[in-house]
Structure formats: C-alpha cells, structure tokens
Amino acid sequence: MTILNSSVTDKYELVVGLEVHAQLSTLSKAFSPDSAAFGGQPNHHISAISLGHPGTLPRINKRMVEYAIKMGLACNCSINLHNTFARKNYFYADLPKGFQTTQDQQPICLGGFVPVKLSSGVTKNIAIHHIHMEDDAGKSSHDQHDEYSLIDLNRAGVPLLEIVSQPDIRSAEEAGQFLTEVRRLLRYLEICDGNMEEGSMRCDANISVRLKGQTTYGNRCEVKNLNSIRNVQRAIEHEFTRQIAIIEEGGHIDQNTLNFDAATGETSVLRSKEMANDYRYFPEPDLLPIQITEEQLESIRQAMPALPNQLFEKYTGELNLSDYDAGVIIAEKDLADYFEELISHTGNYKSAANWMMGAVRSHLNENNLTAGQLELKPKALAGLIDLVDSGKVNNTVAAQKIFPELLKGEEATAEQIATRLNLMISNDSNEVEQFIKAAVAKFPDKVKEYQKGKKGVLGLFMGEIMKSSKGKIDPQKTNQLLIKALESE
C-alpha cells in the first residue's frame, strides 16, 4: 500500500455514500409464505414461489411495508403514499427468478436524515436519499467443495430494506457513526437484529475523492458486502489513500465494484461497476401499487416506540442526567428498556443511573449478559435504591452485600434480605459511640495528627468503624459524631 504524507492527502476531500441492507425480522418472506428464519437446513425454506417457477404469483408481505414505514419515520423521511415495485434484471446463480423484486421510480421513503455525534462534539445530519423495499438473493458458498460452488436458497426472497444515504459522509468516523445509529434505530424499532456477522445487516460503500473546493464528484468505486462497522471504516481509509495515489501519479479512477479483504485491509476489483440502465428496470407486472392512507400512516406513527434521540433529550432534560450517562443508557435498547422500567418504580433518577452505570453494567460486562437476560428485576433494584434513600442501609452494604443476593433472582425484597442478613443500620446511638471510642483508642497517634490539622486521617477512623460495625451505620451521622469525638479528645 502506497504511503502518502499529509501534505498530499490534505489536498483531497473524501466523499462517501452508504447503502445499508437490513434483513427484516418478519416470519415469512417478502412475496411468499416461506419461512424467513435464519439458520435452517440448506434449501428447506423454499417453495415454487421463492424459486421463481413459471406461473407462480407473488403477494406482498404487509409487515414488510409496516416496517419500512417505521424506519422511514425514524429517519425523518417523507413517506410515499403511492409506491410501486420493479424488476431489476441481472443473473446470479443464487437469484432463482433471474431478477430482483425491488423499488425503483417510486420507493416508499424519500429524503430524511440521521443525526450522528462525532468525537469533536459536533452533531452532523447525514442526509438520506431514499429507503426502498426489496427481496434478497440466496447464498453461494465457494469454499466447501473442491470443484463446485454450493447454493443455499433459504435466503432467496427474504425481505430487505435498503437505506441509501446521500454522498454526505466525509470521514471513516462519520461512516461508522452513521452505521451505528442506523443499527440502533433498527433494533429500537425491533425490525432487524442488526447482526452484521450473520448478514442481517450489510453495507456497500461508494467511495470517491476530489480536490478540496471542487463541487463535482470524482469517479466512485463501490466496495460490496462489508460485514462489520470496523471493516467499513478500514475499506474507506484504504480507498481514500489508494485513489489519491493513483490520481497523484497521473492515473484515472475506474468506476469498479470492489471486494474488501479483511485479512489484508485492501480492496480488489470484483467486476466493472454496473449503472442503473444495465439492470433494465421495468415495472413489476405481478404486483399492484401500494396505496398507504393517511390513517394507516398515523396509526403506525402513534405505535412507534421512543427512539434513542428522544430518550437522550428526556434523560438529560427532564431527569438531569449527564450526557455521558444518558448516552451509555440509550446505546442498547434492552438497557434503555430496563432503565425506563426502573424509573417507573423510583423517583431517584440520579441514583438509578448510578446503579445502571456502576454495579449493573459491571455485572453485565463480567458475565457477557444483556440487560434483557438480567435476573434482577427493575422493581427489585428500585427497592434497593429506596432502602438506601430511607437511611436503612448505606451504599457500601447495598452494593457489596444486598445487590449480589438480588442478582440470584430470589423473590425476597432488598429490605427482607437486609433484615435476614442483619444489615440494617443501627439507630442505637450508644452502639455507634462505642464503635467510635474503640477506633479512637486504637489509633492515639492519628488522633494527635488530626488535632494538628491533618484532617485526611478521618478516612482511617471511618474505615475502622465501618469494619467493626459491619457497615451497619449511617456514614454521614457517624462522621459528624466522629469529628465531635476527635475534637473533644
């Protein structure tokens, strides 16, 4: 790979547009009743319709249309109330019909944008060109036999959304953030699991470069079927350098379709880039146009869940959480769902966020769990928060003794566990004073240091008191009594 210094690369601007293919989580395929489930035995989820046999007729999956509208609304698109399907003609061995049923002239969603937050703190709106519905091809495997390619048509006909951005992206970071936000929206809407490794979300990147200040686009190369956000970024970074090197050497960028090798981080030519007229689009004669009424559109709009940006505004505005805390909580839908239920049981939103960011998140990370797999129910955690707020246990005891018991999923409440384990804070002032006296007597030299102005030794005394009392004290009240005792020595 050619190494270019920054004085060369700084003359150029990167221009990227992304095409994101999201496999929809419907039970059946786009135009047939065949199962759309992932992972079946090869060539078991097929029928005469998905195999494209003569005389068969397709029928539109209504759930696919509903999911497309949801994604369009989430991406701030205009919904096209009258949209049609077309045939996109090309030959692949794993495309049994010989054409793809897709949308061309009248896609279901037009315009729109997805806001992305960059490391610089800037929020940029990446414009959407359109979103359209189509069906998927099958899958060819070239590495399972010495002489033959094997074809599995289970995926043929599975419904897809293609989300096409404008060429608005100017860095690999922007591309990564755009894909992250698109995947998050798909998951919040529960219309696609966004698993790029399994192919339920795939990305093609159209990449070109131009001199800064130019308004015309350079010839673009399309890198196909990138299967991770990191690989999308790597492909963009490689192409940026490769194309600049060719131009600097007086060469010309050929408009090709490229493959990306994740092992080397480099691209190679797959085939000459097709143009729209190469596909010989024409209206699909077997499917009627889709007519969406305003009433249907409004019904879907009203059923939409709260989306990440809405929750972020709620958490930072209404609940006064930090941008960081809110950002972490909304990062995954199941974490946000858990927090939403948690704050329905407690009004101490800051403490709820602290538990989510601390003990809960640590437990999830250590055990490779999602919030949806957590045995601890939000209502039980809210009970622990209320127990601390009421002064019956302190935070340390709550985190180290009661929280682990709650994680076991037992029916007992936090208060019942605290009572059973004898962890409730003692209200006996004489008992607290005995703990203080014992600590003071144990460290007479530290008492003198305190009296000479070394206030930092308070922590030593408090640690000893916490140890001897097994945490069954109110730290704030005890601290006040300790200061009084030390100053009276």
C-alpha positions as CSV (number, residue, x, y, z in Angstrom):
1,M,0.0,0.0,0.0
2,T,1.4,3.4,-1.0
3,I,2.3,5.6,2.0
4,L,1.3,9.3,1.4
5,N,2.3,12.2,3.6
6,S,-0.3,14.5,5.0
7,S,0.8,17.4,2.7
8,V,-0.6,15.3,-0.2
9,T,-3.7,13.8,1.4
10,D,-4.7,17.2,2.9
11,K,-5.3,18.5,-0.6
12,Y,-8.2,16.0,-1.1
13,E,-11.7,15.5,0.3
14,L,-13.2,12.1,0.9
15,V,-16.8,11.6,-0.4
16,V,-18.8,8.6,0.7
17,G,-22.3,7.4,0.3
18,L,-23.5,4.2,2.0
19,E,-26.1,1.6,1.1
20,V,-27.3,-0.3,4.1
21,H,-29.2,-3.5,3.6
22,A,-31.3,-4.6,6.6
23,Q,-32.9,-8.0,6.7
24,L,-36.3,-7.6,8.2
25,S,-37.4,-9.7,11.2
26,T,-40.6,-11.0,9.6
27,L,-41.8,-14.6,9.9
28,S,-42.2,-15.0,6.2
29,K,-40.5,-13.8,3.1
30,A,-41.3,-10.7,1.1
31,F,-43.6,-12.1,-1.5
32,S,-44.3,-15.7,-0.4
33,P,-45.3,-17.5,2.8
34,D,-42.0,-19.3,3.1
35,S,-40.2,-19.1,6.4
36,A,-37.7,-16.2,6.7
37,A,-36.0,-17.7,9.7
38,F,-32.2,-17.7,9.9
39,G,-30.2,-20.9,10.3
40,G,-32.5,-23.6,8.7
41,Q,-31.1,-26.6,6.9
42,P,-30.0,-25.6,3.4
43,N,-32.8,-25.2,0.8
44,H,-35.5,-26.0,3.3
45,H,-37.2,-22.6,3.5
46,I,-38.2,-22.6,-0.2
47,S,-41.3,-23.1,-2.4
48,A,-42.3,-22.8,-6.1
49,I,-42.8,-19.0,-5.5
50,S,-39.4,-18.2,-4.0
51,L,-37.8,-20.5,-6.6
52,G,-39.4,-18.4,-9.3
53,H,-41.2,-21.2,-11.0
54,P,-43.3,-20.2,-14.1
55,G,-47.0,-19.5,-13.3
56,T,-46.4,-18.5,-9.7
57,L,-47.5,-15.1,-8.4
58,P,-46.0,-13.0,-5.6
59,R,-48.0,-11.5,-2.8
60,I,-46.8,-8.5,-0.7
61,N,-45.9,-9.1,3.0
62,K,-47.8,-6.4,4.8
63,R,-45.5,-6.5,7.8
64,M,-42.6,-5.6,5.4
65,V,-44.4,-2.4,4.4
66,E,-45.2,-1.5,8.0
67,Y,-41.5,-2.0,9.0
68,A,-40.4,0.2,6.1
69,I,-42.7,3.0,7.1
70,K,-41.4,2.8,10.7
71,M,-37.8,3.1,9.6
72,G,-38.7,6.0,7.3
73,L,-40.3,7.9,10.2
74,A,-37.3,7.1,12.4
75,C,-35.0,8.6,9.7
76,N,-37.1,11.7,9.3
77,C,-38.2,10.7,5.8
78,S,-41.3,11.6,3.8
79,I,-43.5,8.6,3.3
80,N,-44.5,8.0,-0.3
81,L,-48.2,7.1,-0.1
82,H,-48.2,5.6,-3.6
83,N,-45.3,3.4,-4.3
84,T,-44.5,0.6,-6.8
85,F,-42.2,-2.3,-7.4
86,A,-40.0,-3.0,-10.3
87,R,-37.9,-5.9,-11.7
88,K,-34.1,-5.4,-11.5
89,N,-32.7,-7.8,-14.1
90,Y,-29.4,-9.5,-13.6
91,F,-28.1,-13.0,-13.5
92,Y,-26.6,-14.6,-10.4
93,A,-26.6,-18.3,-9.8
94,D,-28.3,-17.7,-6.4
95,L,-31.0,-15.5,-7.8
96,P,-33.5,-18.1,-8.9
97,K,-36.0,-15.7,-10.5
98,G,-33.4,-14.1,-12.7
99,F,-34.4,-10.7,-11.4
100,Q,-34.8,-9.0,-8.0
101,T,-38.1,-7.6,-7.0
102,T,-37.3,-4.1,-5.8
103,Q,-38.4,-0.4,-5.9
104,D,-37.0,2.0,-8.5
105,Q,-39.0,5.1,-9.5
106,Q,-41.3,5.2,-6.5
107,P,-39.7,4.0,-3.3
108,I,-41.6,4.0,0.0
109,C,-39.4,6.6,1.8
110,L,-37.8,9.8,0.4
111,G,-35.4,12.2,1.8
112,G,-34.7,12.4,5.6
113,F,-31.6,12.4,7.7
114,V,-29.8,10.6,10.5
115,P,-28.0,12.7,13.1
116,V,-24.6,11.4,14.2
117,K,-22.5,12.7,17.1
118,L,-18.8,12.9,16.3
119,S,-15.8,12.8,18.7
120,S,-15.3,16.5,18.2
121,G,-18.6,17.1,20.0
122,V,-20.3,18.2,16.7
123,T,-23.6,16.7,15.6
124,K,-24.0,16.2,11.9
125,N,-27.1,15.3,9.9
126,I,-26.3,12.6,7.3
127,A,-28.9,13.0,4.5
128,I,-30.9,10.0,3.3
129,H,-31.6,9.8,-0.4
130,H,-34.3,7.2,-0.1
131,I,-35.3,3.9,1.6
132,H,-36.8,1.1,-0.5
133,M,-38.1,-2.5,-0.1
134,E,-36.7,-5.5,-2.0
135,D,-36.1,-9.2,-1.6
136,D,-32.8,-10.9,-1.1
137,A,-30.8,-13.4,-3.2
138,G,-29.7,-16.8,-1.9
139,K,-26.2,-17.6,-0.7
140,S,-23.4,-19.1,-2.7
141,S,-20.5,-20.9,-0.9
142,H,-17.3,-21.4,-2.8
143,D,-15.1,-23.0,-0.1
144,Q,-17.0,-26.2,0.8
145,H,-16.1,-28.3,-2.2
146,D,-13.0,-28.7,-4.4
147,E,-14.9,-28.4,-7.7
148,Y,-18.3,-27.0,-7.2
149,S,-20.0,-23.9,-5.6
150,L,-22.9,-24.8,-3.3
151,I,-26.1,-22.8,-3.3
152,D,-28.5,-22.3,-0.4
153,L,-31.7,-20.6,-1.4
154,N,-33.2,-20.3,2.1
155,R,-32.4,-16.5,2.0
156,A,-33.8,-16.0,-1.5
157,G,-36.9,-13.8,-1.1
158,V,-36.2,-12.7,2.5
159,P,-37.4,-9.0,2.9
160,L,-34.8,-6.3,2.9
161,L,-34.8,-2.6,3.4
162,E,-32.1,-0.7,1.6
163,I,-31.2,2.6,3.3
164,V,-29.3,4.8,0.8
165,S,-27.5,7.9,2.1
166,Q,-26.6,10.9,0.1
167,P,-22.8,11.3,-0.6
168,D,-22.6,13.3,2.6
169,I,-20.0,11.4,4.5
170,R,-16.5,12.9,4.8
171,S,-14.6,10.6,7.1
172,A,-14.4,7.0,8.2
173,E,-15.6,8.2,11.6
174,E,-18.8,9.7,10.2
175,A,-19.4,6.4,8.3
176,G,-19.0,4.4,11.5
177,Q,-21.3,6.7,13.5
178,F,-23.9,6.6,10.7
179,L,-24.0,2.8,10.7
180,T,-24.1,2.7,14.5
181,E,-27.1,5.0,14.5
182,V,-28.9,3.1,11.7
183,R,-28.3,-0.2,13.5
184,R,-29.6,1.3,16.8
185,L,-32.8,2.5,15.1
186,L,-33.4,-0.9,13.5
187,R,-33.0,-2.5,17.0
188,Y,-35.2,0.0,18.8
189,L,-37.9,-0.5,16.2
190,E,-37.4,-4.3,16.6
191,I,-37.5,-4.7,12.8
192,C,-34.0,-6.1,12.3
193,D,-31.4,-7.5,14.8
194,G,-28.6,-5.6,13.1
195,N,-26.2,-8.6,13.3
196,M,-23.6,-7.8,10.6
197,E,-21.7,-11.1,11.3
198,E,-24.8,-13.2,10.4
199,G,-25.5,-10.9,7.4
200,S,-28.8,-9.5,8.7
201,M,-27.3,-6.0,8.2
202,R,-24.8,-5.5,5.3
203,C,-23.2,-2.4,3.9
204,D,-21.9,-1.3,0.5
205,A,-19.7,1.8,0.4
206,N,-19.5,4.2,-2.6
207,I,-16.2,6.0,-2.2
208,S,-14.5,8.8,-4.3
209,V,-12.1,11.6,-3.7
210,R,-11.8,15.1,-5.1
211,L,-9.6,18.2,-4.5
212,K,-10.9,20.4,-1.7
213,G,-13.0,23.2,-3.0
214,Q,-14.3,21.2,-6.0
215,T,-18.1,20.7,-6.3
216,T,-18.1,17.9,-8.9
217,Y,-17.7,14.3,-7.7
218,G,-14.9,12.1,-8.8
219,N,-15.4,8.6,-10.2
220,R,-16.6,6.3,-7.4
221,C,-15.8,2.8,-6.5
222,E,-18.3,0.6,-4.7
223,V,-17.0,-1.8,-2.0
224,K,-19.5,-4.6,-1.6
225,N,-20.9,-6.6,1.3
226,L,-18.9,-5.2,4.2
227,N,-19.8,-7.2,7.3
228,S,-18.7,-5.0,10.2
229,I,-18.6,-1.3,11.0
230,R,-14.9,-1.5,11.5
231,N,-14.4,-3.1,8.1
232,V,-16.4,-0.3,6.5
233,Q,-14.1,2.2,8.1
234,R,-11.0,0.3,7.1
235,A,-12.2,0.0,3.5
236,I,-12.9,3.7,3.3
237,E,-9.5,4.6,4.7
238,H,-7.7,2.3,2.3
239,E,-9.7,3.6,-0.7
240,F,-9.0,7.2,0.2
241,T,-5.3,6.6,0.1
242,R,-5.4,4.3,-2.9
243,Q,-7.4,6.7,-5.1
244,I,-5.3,9.7,-4.1
245,A,-2.1,7.8,-5.0
246,I,-3.5,6.9,-8.5
247,I,-4.5,10.5,-9.2
248,E,-1.2,11.9,-7.9
249,E,0.6,9.6,-10.3
250,G,-1.5,10.9,-13.2
251,G,-3.8,7.9,-13.4
252,H,-7.6,7.6,-13.7
253,I,-10.1,6.1,-11.2
254,D,-12.0,3.3,-13.0
255,Q,-15.6,3.0,-11.8
256,N,-15.4,-0.6,-10.5
257,T,-17.2,-2.8,-7.9
258,L,-14.6,-3.9,-5.3
259,N,-14.1,-6.6,-2.8
260,F,-12.6,-5.9,0.6
261,D,-10.1,-8.4,2.1
262,A,-10.4,-8.1,5.9
263,A,-7.1,-10.0,6.4
264,T,-5.0,-7.5,4.4
265,G,-7.2,-4.4,4.7
266,E,-7.0,-4.0,0.9
267,T,-9.6,-3.9,-1.9
268,S,-9.5,-5.7,-5.3
269,V,-11.6,-5.5,-8.4
270,L,-14.7,-7.7,-8.4
271,R,-16.3,-6.5,-11.6
272,S,-16.9,-3.4,-13.7
273,K,-19.4,-1.1,-12.0
274,E,-23.0,-1.5,-13.2
275,M,-25.1,1.6,-14.0
276,A,-28.8,1.8,-13.5
277,N,-29.5,1.2,-17.2
278,D,-27.5,-2.1,-17.0
279,Y,-30.2,-3.6,-14.9
280,R,-33.1,-2.9,-17.4
281,Y,-35.5,-1.9,-14.7
282,F,-39.2,-2.2,-15.6
283,P,-42.4,-2.1,-13.6
284,E,-43.3,-5.4,-11.8
285,P,-46.4,-6.6,-13.7
286,D,-47.5,-9.1,-11.0
287,L,-47.7,-6.7,-8.0
288,L,-50.2,-3.9,-7.7
289,P,-49.0,-0.4,-6.5
290,I,-49.1,0.0,-2.7
291,Q,-51.6,2.7,-1.5
292,I,-51.0,3.9,2.0
293,T,-53.7,6.0,3.6
294,E,-53.1,8.9,6.0
295,E,-55.0,6.9,8.6
296,Q,-52.6,3.9,8.3
297,L,-49.6,6.2,8.4
298,E,-50.8,8.0,11.6
299,S,-51.6,4.6,13.2
300,I,-48.0,3.4,12.6
301,R,-46.7,6.8,13.8
302,Q,-48.6,6.6,17.1
303,A,-47.4,3.0,17.7
304,M,-43.7,4.0,17.4
305,P,-41.5,3.4,20.5
306,A,-39.4,6.2,22.0
307,L,-36.3,6.4,19.9
308,P,-32.7,7.0,21.1
309,N,-32.6,10.7,20.5
310,Q,-35.9,11.2,22.2
311,L,-34.8,9.3,25.3
312,F,-31.5,11.2,25.3
313,E,-33.4,14.5,25.4
314,K,-35.6,13.1,28.2
315,Y,-32.8,11.9,30.3
316,T,-30.6,15.0,30.0
317,G,-33.5,17.4,30.1
318,E,-36.3,16.1,32.4
319,L,-34.1,13.8,34.5
320,N,-31.0,16.0,34.6
321,L,-28.6,13.1,33.8
322,S,-25.2,13.8,32.3
323,D,-24.7,13.5,28.5
324,Y,-22.3,10.6,29.2
325,D,-24.7,8.6,31.4
326,A,-27.6,9.2,29.0
327,G,-25.5,8.2,26.0
328,V,-24.5,4.9,27.7
329,I,-28.0,4.0,28.7
330,I,-29.5,4.6,25.3
331,A,-26.7,2.8,23.5
332,E,-28.6,-0.6,23.6
333,K,-32.3,-0.9,23.5
334,D,-32.6,-3.5,26.3
335,L,-30.5,-1.3,28.6
336,A,-32.8,1.7,27.9
337,D,-35.9,-0.6,28.4
338,Y,-34.6,-1.7,31.8
339,F,-33.9,1.9,32.9
340,E,-37.3,3.0,31.7
341,E,-39.0,0.4,33.9
342,L,-36.6,1.1,36.8
343,I,-37.5,4.8,36.9
344,S,-41.2,3.9,36.9
345,H,-40.6,2.4,40.4
346,T,-38.3,5.1,41.9
347,G,-38.1,8.9,41.6
348,N,-34.4,9.0,42.4
349,Y,-33.3,9.2,38.8
350,K,-29.6,10.0,39.5
351,S,-29.2,7.1,41.9
352,A,-30.9,4.8,39.3
353,A,-28.5,6.0,36.7
354,N,-25.5,5.4,39.1
355,W,-26.6,1.9,39.7
356,M,-27.0,1.3,35.9
357,M,-23.6,2.8,35.1
358,G,-21.9,1.0,38.0
359,A,-23.0,-2.3,39.6
360,V,-25.4,-3.3,36.9
361,R,-23.2,-2.6,34.0
362,S,-20.2,-4.2,35.6
363,H,-22.2,-7.4,36.2
364,L,-23.4,-7.5,32.6
365,N,-19.9,-7.0,31.2
366,E,-18.3,-9.5,33.5
367,N,-20.8,-12.2,32.6
368,N,-21.3,-11.2,29.0
369,L,-25.0,-10.6,29.5
370,T,-27.6,-8.2,28.1
371,A,-30.0,-6.3,30.3
372,G,-32.8,-8.5,29.0
373,Q,-31.0,-11.5,30.5
374,L,-30.6,-10.0,33.9
375,E,-32.2,-12.0,36.7
376,L,-32.6,-8.8,38.8
377,K,-35.9,-7.2,38.0
378,P,-36.1,-3.4,37.8
379,K,-38.7,-3.2,40.6
380,A,-36.3,-5.1,42.9
381,L,-33.4,-2.8,42.2
382,A,-35.8,0.2,42.8
383,G,-36.5,-1.3,46.2
384,L,-32.7,-1.3,47.0
385,I,-32.5,2.3,45.9
386,D,-35.4,3.2,48.2
387,L,-33.8,1.3,51.1
388,V,-30.6,3.4,50.8
389,D,-32.6,6.6,50.4
390,S,-34.6,5.8,53.6
391,G,-31.3,5.5,55.5
392,K,-31.9,1.9,56.4
393,V,-28.6,0.7,54.8
394,N,-25.7,2.5,53.3
395,N,-24.4,2.4,49.8
396,T,-21.5,0.2,50.5
397,V,-23.6,-2.5,52.2
398,A,-26.2,-2.2,49.4
399,A,-23.6,-2.8,46.7
400,Q,-21.4,-5.4,48.4
401,K,-23.9,-7.4,50.4
402,I,-27.5,-7.0,49.1
403,F,-27.0,-6.4,45.4
404,P,-25.3,-9.9,44.9
405,E,-28.2,-11.6,46.7
406,L,-30.7,-9.8,44.5
407,L,-28.8,-10.9,41.4
408,K,-29.6,-14.5,42.3
409,G,-33.2,-13.8,41.3
410,E,-34.8,-14.7,44.6
411,E,-38.2,-13.4,45.4
412,A,-37.2,-11.6,48.6
413,T,-37.1,-7.8,48.5
414,A,-34.0,-5.8,49.3
415,E,-35.3,-4.9,52.8
416,Q,-36.1,-8.6,53.5
417,I,-32.6,-9.6,52.5
418,A,-31.1,-6.8,54.7
419,T,-33.1,-7.9,57.7
420,R,-32.2,-11.6,57.2
421,L,-28.5,-10.8,56.9
422,N,-28.7,-8.4,59.8
423,L,-27.5,-5.5,57.7
424,M,-30.0,-2.7,58.7
425,I,-28.4,0.4,60.1
426,S,-28.4,0.6,63.9
427,N,-30.3,3.5,65.3
428,D,-28.7,2.9,68.7
429,S,-26.5,6.0,69.3
430,N,-24.8,4.3,72.2
431,E,-23.7,1.4,70.0
432,V,-22.3,3.9,67.4
433,E,-20.5,5.8,70.1
434,Q,-18.9,2.5,71.2
435,F,-17.6,1.9,67.7
436,I,-16.2,5.4,67.6
437,K,-14.5,5.1,71.0
438,A,-12.9,1.8,70.0
439,A,-11.5,3.3,66.8
440,V,-10.2,6.4,68.6
441,A,-8.5,4.3,71.2
442,K,-6.9,2.1,68.6
443,F,-5.1,5.0,66.9
444,P,-4.0,7.5,69.5
445,D,-1.1,8.8,67.3
446,K,-3.6,9.5,64.5
447,V,-5.8,11.5,66.9
448,K,-2.9,13.8,67.6
449,E,-2.3,14.2,63.8
450,Y,-5.9,15.1,63.4
451,Q,-5.8,17.7,66.1
452,K,-2.7,19.2,64.5
453,G,-4.8,19.8,61.3
454,K,-4.3,16.6,59.4
455,K,-8.0,16.1,58.5
456,G,-7.2,13.3,56.0
457,V,-6.9,10.7,58.8
458,L,-10.7,10.8,59.2
459,G,-10.9,8.1,56.5
460,L,-8.8,5.8,58.6
461,F,-11.1,6.1,61.6
462,M,-14.2,5.7,59.4
463,G,-12.8,2.6,57.8
464,E,-12.2,1.1,61.2
465,I,-15.7,1.9,62.3
466,M,-17.2,0.5,59.2
467,K,-15.2,-2.7,59.7
468,S,-16.2,-3.2,63.3
469,S,-19.8,-2.3,62.8
470,K,-20.0,-4.5,59.6
471,G,-21.4,-1.5,57.7
472,K,-24.5,-1.2,60.0
473,I,-24.1,2.6,60.5
474,D,-25.1,5.8,58.8
475,P,-21.8,7.1,57.4
476,Q,-22.9,10.8,57.4
477,K,-24.2,10.8,61.0
478,T,-21.2,8.7,62.2
479,N,-18.8,11.1,60.5
480,Q,-20.3,14.0,62.4
481,L,-20.1,12.1,65.7
482,L,-16.5,11.1,65.0
483,I,-15.4,14.7,64.3
484,K,-17.1,15.7,67.6
485,A,-15.3,12.9,69.5
486,L,-11.9,13.7,68.0
487,E,-12.2,17.4,68.8
488,S,-13.1,16.7,72.4
489,E,-10.1,14.5,73.0
